[in-house]
């Protein structure tokens, strides 16, 4: 990407209302209405005057590793970062600096990055398949509940700590946990506050022993 998108220039079918500057693999924008999906060379985005997202906003930008918003987000929409390459630190920053507790379905799913440890401190509700089909190894989440299919088919996820009281349906389907425990000195998934585990929450965890 080596272009400058001027005001009112169509960008992937959506109208850019202010100037967007693209230099090499980095984009800085002050646009109010912006879709940048399927730009596989884009690596870094800095957004100045937008504090909300749209469905599919960065979907399948497979090399996009960093998105910085100048102001806290009002929302994270469906498929916003689907198929991107965001780092764990960037994901944490985006989630914790979003005002709403409702995050769109598949917002961070099918990413191309390897995430050694995903951590954030944020209650999340009404989101399905939030991190599905990702290469996440470890989690540390301070959140009220784990929504349905939240880590669905994260087949390398083997360790973590969650403060949640409720785990939704198929939340950890096809993960790699060996142990579920309320004692923090035992390797596996530490769930000290758990009250309810829904149907098939740990289905197809073939290594699960205890």
C-alpha positions in Angstrom: 0.0 0.0 0.0 1.7 3.2 -1.1 -1.2 5.7 -1.6 -2.8 8.7 -0.1 -6.6 8.5 0.1 -8.1 11.9 -0.2 -11.4 13.2 1.2 -14.5 11.4 -0.2 -12.4 8.7 -1.9 -14.2 5.3 -2.0 -12.1 2.8 0.0 -13.2 -0.8 -0.3 -16.7 0.3 -1.1 -17.1 2.6 1.9 -16.8 6.4 1.9 -14.0 8.1 3.7 -15.2 11.5 4.9 -11.8 13.0 5.7 -8.2 12.4 4.5 -6.5 9.1 5.2 -2.7 8.9 4.7 -1.1 5.6 3.8 2.7 5.4 3.9 4.3 2.0 3.2 2.5 -0.4 5.5 1.1 2.2 8.0 -2.1 4.1 7.9 -3.1 7.2 9.8 -6.7 8.3 9.4 -9.1 10.9 10.7 -12.1 9.4 8.8 -15.5 9.1 10.3 -16.7 6.2 8.2 -14.0 3.6 7.4 -13.8 0.0 6.3 -10.4 -1.4 5.7 -11.1 -5.0 5.3 -9.1 -7.4 3.0 -6.0 -5.2 2.9 -3.4 -7.9 3.5 -0.4 -5.6 3.4 -1.6 -3.3 6.1 0.3 -3.7 9.4 -0.3 -0.6 11.6 -3.3 1.7 11.9 -3.6 4.9 14.0 -7.1 6.3 14.1 -7.5 9.9 15.3 -11.2 11.0 15.4 -13.2 7.7 15.4 -14.4 6.2 18.7 -16.6 3.4 17.4 -16.2 0.4 14.9 -18.3 -1.2 12.2 -19.0 -4.8 11.3 -16.1 -6.3 9.4 -14.0 -3.1 9.7 -10.6 -4.8 9.6 -11.8 -8.3 8.6 -9.1 -10.5 7.0 -6.3 -7.9 7.2 -4.0 -10.8 7.8 -0.9 -8.8 8.6 -2.5 -6.1 10.7 -0.7 -6.3 14.1 -1.5 -2.9 15.7 -4.6 -0.7 15.8 -4.5 2.4 18.0 -7.5 4.5 18.7 -6.9 8.0 20.1 -10.1 8.0 22.1 -11.8 5.1 24.0 -14.1 3.1 21.9 -17.9 3.1 22.4 -18.2 -0.4 20.9 -16.5 -3.3 19.2 -18.7 -4.6 16.4 -19.1 -8.1 14.8 -16.0 -9.4 13.0 -14.1 -6.1 13.6 -10.7 -7.7 14.0 -11.5 -11.1 12.5 -8.6 -12.7 10.7 -6.1 -10.0 11.8 -2.7 -10.5 13.4 -3.2 -8.4 16.5 -0.7 -8.8 19.4 -1.9 -9.7 22.9 -1.0 -6.3 24.2 -3.0 -4.6 21.5 -6.0 -6.8 22.2 -5.8 -6.0 25.9 -5.6 -2.3 25.2 -8.5 -2.3 22.8 -10.8 -4.3 25.1 -10.0 -2.5 28.3 -10.4 0.9 26.6 -13.9 0.2 25.3 -16.8 1.7 27.2 -19.3 -1.0 26.4 -19.3 -4.5 27.9 -21.0 -5.9 24.8 -18.5 -7.0 22.2 -19.7 -8.2 18.8 -19.6 -11.8 17.7 -16.3 -13.1 16.3 -14.7 -9.7 17.0 -11.2 -11.3 17.5 -11.6 -14.7 16.0 -9.6 -16.5 13.3 -6.5 -14.3 13.9 -3.2 -15.2 12.2 -1.1 -14.4 15.3 0.3 -16.7 17.9 -0.8 -15.4 21.3 1.4 -16.8 24.1 -0.8 -15.2 26.8 -4.1 -13.4 26.5 -5.0 -11.2 29.4 -7.5 -8.5 30.2 -9.6 -7.1 33.1 -13.0 -6.4 31.7 -16.5 -7.9 32.1 -17.9 -9.0 28.8 -21.4 -10.1 28.0 -23.4 -11.1 25.0 -20.6 -12.1 22.7 -20.3 -15.4 20.8 -17.1 -16.9 19.4 -15.2 -13.9 20.6 -11.7 -15.6 20.3 -12.7 -18.7 18.4 -10.2 -20.6 16.2 -7.2 -18.8 17.5 -3.7 -20.0 18.4 -3.8 -18.9 22.1 -1.7 -20.8 24.6 -2.5 -19.3 27.9 -5.2 -17.0 29.3 -5.5 -14.7 32.4 -9.0 -13.1 32.5 -10.7 -11.1 35.1 -14.2 -11.1 33.8 -17.6 -12.0 35.1 -18.4 -14.8 32.6 -17.0 -16.8 29.7 -19.5 -16.4 26.9 -20.7 -19.2 24.5 -17.9 -20.5 22.2 -15.6 -17.8 23.5 -12.5 -20.0 22.9 -14.1 -22.5 20.6 -11.5 -24.6 18.8 -8.5 -22.9 20.3 -6.8 -26.2 20.0 -3.5 -25.1 21.6 -5.0 -23.5 24.7 -3.7 -25.5 27.6 -3.4 -23.2 30.7 -5.0 -20.3 32.3 -6.6 -18.4 35.2 -10.2 -17.0 35.0 -12.2 -15.3 37.7 -15.5 -16.0 36.0 -18.4 -17.6 37.9 -20.1 -18.8 34.7 -18.8 -20.7 31.7 -21.0 -20.7 28.6 -21.8 -23.5 26.2 -18.9 -24.8 24.1 -16.8 -22.1 25.6 -13.6 -24.2 25.5 -14.6 -26.7 22.9 -11.6 -28.6 21.5 -9.0 -26.9 23.7 -6.0 -28.8 25.3 -6.6 -28.6 29.0 -5.5 -31.5 31.1 -7.0 -30.3 34.4 -9.7 -28.0 35.7 -8.8 -26.9 39.3 -9.8 -24.5 42.1 -6.3 -24.8 43.5 -3.7 -22.4 42.0 -0.8 -24.8 42.5 -2.0 -27.3 40.0 -1.3 -26.8 36.3 -4.3 -26.4 34.0 -7.2 -24.1 34.0 -7.6 -22.4 37.4 -11.3 -21.5 38.1 -11.6 -20.5 41.8 -15.0 -18.8 41.6 -16.9 -21.1 39.3 -20.6 -21.6 40.0 -22.0 -22.9 36.7 -20.5 -24.7 33.7 -22.8 -25.0 30.7 -23.3 -27.8 28.3 -20.3 -29.0 26.3 -18.1 -26.2 27.8 -15.1 -28.5 27.6 -16.3 -30.9 25.0 -13.5 -32.6 22.9 -10.8 -31.7 25.4 -9.2 -35.0 24.8 -6.4 -34.5 27.2 -8.7 -33.6 30.1 -8.2 -35.9 33.1 -9.4 -34.1 36.2 
